[in-house]
Structures are given as structure tokens and as C-alpha cells.
């Protein structure tokens, strides 16, 4: 009777040992996977404060000016290899589009969003902890009237414009997973008219978007 009890105990101990070994193996695999992902650090998210400075334009007897403003720029970047990365970005600011013609002046206050994607070229040289890069791509700028008093024109509607994007910048590494970023972007697009023919200049304009902020890699 004692022998059967001892055999049963040994069998249970063997099961518990197998469970412990299996748990140790799974834990090792999990930690190894996390470590590998951490070491690669192919993904980046960034949040930056930005300034929006738009060039004046003239066309069809209309002069268009845009107020300068500040906003935000957020992005996600995926490193493809040592040289190239793919990126998607969103920016937001609020400004006032001002139109002047022989018939008078109009002001439209608008929320401006950009949705863009681009290819990032990681430059092969670095200065101490500075990692420079260049970028180019495209997307859309979306102008949405706020309809606030003093910045409203009857009939003005949300208006989207295709845009080319170019620029460059540099990251300054603080730790392996945290960097500071300084960047410049340029948007090239046709001036918005909010769907109103009497506000159409039919001219190309340029918005400069310098920015600085924080980057997290994982």
C-alpha cells in the first residue's frame, strides 16, 4: 500500500516538474520575443508643436492672405531598412483665410487638417547623437469653416486640396527609445476657395511647417 502511494507521489511530482519546465520555456520564449522587438525598435510615434506659415497668392483679380498660426503634428513611422522608412502624419491648426478683390474683402476662419504619407530617407551619416533624414510624399489638406462670427462667408463649405510634401529633419537620441526631433515640412497646393467661385485664385501656394517635439521608439 505504501509502495502504491509512493509511486503516485512520484507521478504527481513528475507532472508538476513538467508543468514548471513548460512554464519556464514559455516565459523564456515570451521574454526573448519582447527583447527582440525592443532591440529592433522599428516603430516610432511622434508628437510635435508646429508653426504654420503660408505664402500670399494673387490670381483672377483676387489677393489671398493667410494668418500665421501654431498647431500640432503627430506621426507614425515604420523603419523598412537602414535607409528607408514609411510614415503617416496628421497635423492640425486654425487660421483665417483673407480674400481681397475689387468687390470687397472676405474672411473665413477655418480648422485646417493635413493627412499625408511619405517616404523617409535615413541619411548614412550622423553627428554625435544627431540622426538626419529627408522626406517626400503627398496627401490632402482639409479646410473646414468654423462659422464663427467675423470669419464667415455664406455658402462656404469644407474644402480639400491635394498637396505635395517635402522636408527633412534630425533626431537627437536621449535614450535608445526616446529622441527629440526638429523638422521642417513644406506643403505645396492650390489655394482653397471653400467651394466659392468668387474666392478662387487658381494659384499654387506654399505652407512652411517647422516643428519640434518628442519621438518614442518601440
C-alpha positions as CSV (number, residue, x, y, z in Angstrom):
1,X,0.0,0.0,0.0
2,X,2.8,2.3,0.9
3,X,4.5,1.5,-2.4
4,X,1.5,2.4,-4.4
5,X,1.3,5.7,-2.5
6,X,4.9,6.4,-3.1
7,X,4.5,5.7,-6.9
8,X,1.5,8.0,-7.0
9,X,3.5,10.8,-5.3
10,X,6.4,10.4,-7.8
11,X,4.0,10.6,-10.7
12,X,2.4,13.8,-9.3
13,X,5.9,15.3,-8.7
14,X,6.8,14.4,-12.3
15,X,3.7,16.2,-13.6
16,X,4.4,19.3,-11.5
17,X,8.0,19.3,-12.8
18,X,6.9,19.1,-16.4
19,X,4.5,22.0,-15.8
20,X,7.2,24.1,-14.2
21,X,9.6,23.3,-17.1
22,X,6.9,24.2,-19.7
23,X,6.1,27.4,-17.9
24,X,9.8,28.3,-17.8
25,X,10.1,27.6,-21.5
26,X,7.1,29.7,-22.4
27,X,8.4,32.5,-20.2
28,X,11.8,32.4,-21.9
29,X,10.1,32.5,-25.3
30,X,8.0,35.5,-24.3
31,X,10.9,37.4,-22.9
32,X,13.0,36.6,-25.9
33,X,10.3,37.9,-28.2
34,X,9.9,41.1,-26.3
35,X,13.6,41.6,-26.2
36,X,13.9,41.1,-29.9
37,X,11.2,43.6,-30.7
38,X,12.7,46.0,-28.3
39,X,16.2,45.6,-29.9
40,X,14.8,46.2,-33.4
41,X,12.9,49.4,-32.5
42,X,11.4,49.6,-35.9
43,X,8.4,51.7,-34.9
44,X,8.2,55.3,-34.0
45,X,5.4,57.6,-32.8
46,X,6.0,61.4,-32.6
47,X,4.2,64.4,-31.3
48,X,5.4,67.9,-32.2
49,X,4.5,71.5,-31.8
50,X,4.4,73.2,-35.2
51,X,4.1,76.6,-36.8
52,X,2.1,77.2,-40.0
53,X,3.3,80.0,-42.3
54,X,1.6,80.4,-45.7
55,X,2.7,82.4,-48.7
56,X,0.3,85.0,-50.1
57,X,-1.1,84.5,-53.6
58,X,-2.8,86.5,-56.3
59,X,-4.9,85.4,-59.2
60,X,-8.0,86.3,-61.2
61,X,-8.1,89.7,-59.6
62,X,-8.1,88.2,-56.1
63,X,-5.5,88.6,-53.4
64,X,-5.4,85.8,-50.8
65,X,-3.6,86.1,-47.4
66,X,-3.5,83.6,-44.6
67,X,-2.9,84.4,-40.9
68,X,0.1,82.7,-39.3
69,X,-0.7,80.2,-36.6
70,X,0.5,77.3,-34.4
71,X,-0.7,73.8,-34.1
72,X,0.3,70.1,-33.7
73,X,1.9,67.5,-35.8
74,X,1.6,63.8,-35.0
75,X,3.0,60.8,-36.9
76,X,3.8,57.1,-37.1
77,X,7.0,55.9,-38.8
78,X,7.9,52.3,-39.7
79,X,11.6,51.6,-40.5
80,X,11.8,49.3,-43.5
81,X,15.6,49.0,-43.5
82,X,18.7,51.0,-42.7
83,X,18.0,53.5,-45.5
84,X,14.2,53.9,-45.8
85,X,11.1,54.4,-43.6
86,X,7.4,54.8,-44.4
87,X,5.5,57.4,-42.5
88,X,1.9,58.6,-42.0
89,X,1.2,62.0,-40.4
90,X,-1.7,64.2,-39.2
91,X,-1.5,67.9,-38.4
92,X,-4.0,70.5,-37.1
93,X,-4.1,74.3,-36.9
94,X,-6.7,77.1,-37.1
95,X,-6.2,80.1,-39.2
96,X,-8.1,82.8,-41.2
97,X,-8.1,83.0,-44.9
98,X,-8.5,86.6,-46.2
99,X,-9.6,87.4,-49.7
100,X,-9.4,90.9,-51.3
101,X,-10.8,91.9,-54.6
102,X,-12.5,94.9,-56.3
103,X,-15.8,93.8,-54.9
104,X,-14.6,93.8,-51.3
105,X,-13.0,91.7,-48.6
106,X,-13.9,88.3,-47.2
107,X,-12.7,86.4,-44.1
108,X,-13.1,82.7,-43.4
109,X,-11.8,81.2,-40.2
110,X,-11.1,77.5,-40.7
111,X,-9.8,74.5,-38.9
112,X,-7.1,73.0,-41.2
113,X,-6.1,69.4,-41.0
114,X,-3.5,67.6,-43.1
115,X,-3.4,63.8,-43.7
116,X,-0.2,62.8,-45.5
117,X,2.1,59.9,-46.1
118,X,5.7,60.0,-47.2
119,X,8.9,58.1,-47.7
120,X,11.8,58.9,-45.3
121,X,15.4,58.6,-46.4
122,X,17.7,58.0,-43.5
123,X,21.0,59.7,-44.3
124,X,24.0,57.5,-43.9
125,X,26.0,59.9,-41.7
126,X,25.4,61.2,-38.2
127,X,26.8,63.9,-36.0
128,X,27.3,62.7,-32.4
129,X,23.7,61.8,-31.5
130,X,22.0,63.6,-34.4
131,X,20.4,61.4,-37.0
132,X,19.4,63.4,-40.1
133,X,16.8,62.4,-42.7
134,X,14.9,63.7,-45.7
135,X,11.3,63.0,-46.7
136,X,8.9,63.4,-49.6
137,X,5.3,62.4,-50.3
138,X,1.8,63.6,-50.6
139,X,-1.7,63.8,-49.2
140,X,-4.5,66.3,-48.6
141,X,-5.2,69.5,-46.7
142,X,-8.8,69.8,-45.4
143,X,-10.2,73.3,-44.7
144,X,-13.3,73.3,-42.5
145,X,-15.0,76.7,-41.8
146,X,-15.7,77.3,-38.1
147,X,-18.7,79.6,-38.9
148,X,-17.6,81.9,-36.1
149,X,-18.8,85.5,-36.3
150,X,-16.4,87.8,-38.1
151,X,-14.9,84.9,-40.0
152,X,-17.8,83.5,-42.0
153,X,-19.0,83.8,-45.6
154,X,-22.4,82.4,-46.6
155,X,-22.1,79.2,-48.7
156,X,-18.5,78.4,-47.6
157,X,-18.1,74.7,-47.3
158,X,-15.4,72.2,-46.2
159,X,-12.8,72.1,-48.9
160,X,-10.0,69.6,-49.5
161,X,-6.8,70.2,-51.6
162,X,-4.2,67.7,-52.7
163,X,-0.7,68.6,-51.6
164,X,2.9,67.6,-52.2
165,X,5.1,67.3,-49.1
166,X,8.8,67.6,-48.8
167,X,11.2,68.3,-46.0
168,X,13.8,67.0,-43.6
169,X,15.0,67.0,-40.0
170,X,17.1,65.3,-37.4
171,X,16.6,63.3,-34.3
172,X,18.7,63.7,-31.2
173,X,18.9,60.5,-29.2
174,X,18.3,60.8,-25.4
175,X,17.9,57.1,-24.8
176,X,17.6,54.0,-27.1
177,X,13.8,54.6,-27.2
178,X,13.4,58.3,-26.7
179,X,14.6,61.2,-29.0
180,X,14.0,64.8,-29.6
181,X,13.0,65.8,-33.1
182,X,13.4,69.1,-35.1
183,X,11.9,69.1,-38.5
184,X,10.8,71.2,-41.5
185,X,8.0,70.3,-43.9
186,X,6.7,72.2,-46.9
187,X,3.2,71.8,-48.3
188,X,2.7,72.8,-52.0
189,X,-1.0,73.1,-53.0
190,X,-3.6,75.2,-54.7
191,X,-5.2,77.9,-52.6
192,X,-8.6,76.9,-51.0
193,X,-11.8,78.6,-52.1
194,X,-14.3,76.7,-49.9
195,X,-16.4,75.9,-52.9
196,X,-17.0,79.5,-53.8
197,X,-16.0,80.6,-57.4
198,X,-15.6,84.3,-56.4
199,X,-12.8,83.2,-54.0
200,X,-10.9,81.1,-56.5
201,X,-7.4,82.5,-57.3
202,X,-6.4,79.3,-59.2
203,X,-2.8,79.7,-57.9
204,X,-0.4,77.4,-56.2
205,X,0.8,78.4,-52.7
206,X,3.2,77.1,-50.1
207,X,2.9,76.5,-46.3
208,X,6.1,76.1,-44.3
209,X,5.7,73.9,-41.2
210,X,8.7,73.9,-38.8
211,X,8.2,71.7,-35.8
212,X,9.9,70.3,-32.7
213,X,8.9,67.6,-30.3
214,X,9.3,64.1,-28.9
215,X,9.8,60.7,-30.5
216,X,9.2,57.3,-28.9
217,X,10.6,54.1,-30.5
218,X,9.4,50.6,-29.8
